[in-house]
Amino acid sequence: MKLIRRKLKKNQLLLRETDKGGNLYVAHVNEFEEKAIEYRVKTGAYEELSSSPIEEILSKVTRLLNDLHAKPNQISPQQYKKMIPSRLTVELAYMYYNPKTHK
């Protein structure tokens, strides 16, 4: 297994499971990058970030919920408990590419 990993890394290859059928697909990292860029441009669904905004987002959401929780009749303790984000489990969405080999 280590030998396979070394060879893949040395040759800048990625090994991915296909979306259907459980087959394996090997391609150069550039191919995956090109497909990712093509998808982002075509759909506008994702934006590549140079740094993570997660801390800023968490702070803003937490501050807003704390403000609402402190005011009477804004949100209930149960709502607050359900909505308050956990720094241990929160993560940004990311794009993951599974090649299609069945077409």
Buried (B, 14 or more C-beta within 10 A) or exposed (E): EEEEEEEBEEEEBBEBEBBEEEEEBEBEEEBBEEEBEEBBEEEEEEEEEEEEEBEEEBEEBBEEBEEEBEEEEEBEEEEBEEBEEEEEEEEEEEEEBEBEEEE
